[in-house]
Amino acid sequence: MPAATSQGGVIAQRALAIWPRLDQRTLAGCGHDSRLIATYVASRTSLPIETIVALLEEADQEPSLFYG
């Protein structure tokens, strides 16, 4: 996930905002890799890894407007 690694700690901060009880040391050990963070979060929740990655990276995408 190159987009996640280039953002510094934004992904980790977002994970803490969504799941505030995450262990910050373990989260720091994941680096800035959204897949590693998602694997850690998945061990503590019932959400699949793909869903967690989508939640963590969702705000990185530009909002699109659709006037159908």
Secondary structure, 3 states (H helix, E strand, C coil): CHHHHCCCCHHHHHHHHHCCCCCHHHHHHCCCCHHHHHHHHHCCCCCCHHHHHHHHHHHHCCCCCCCC
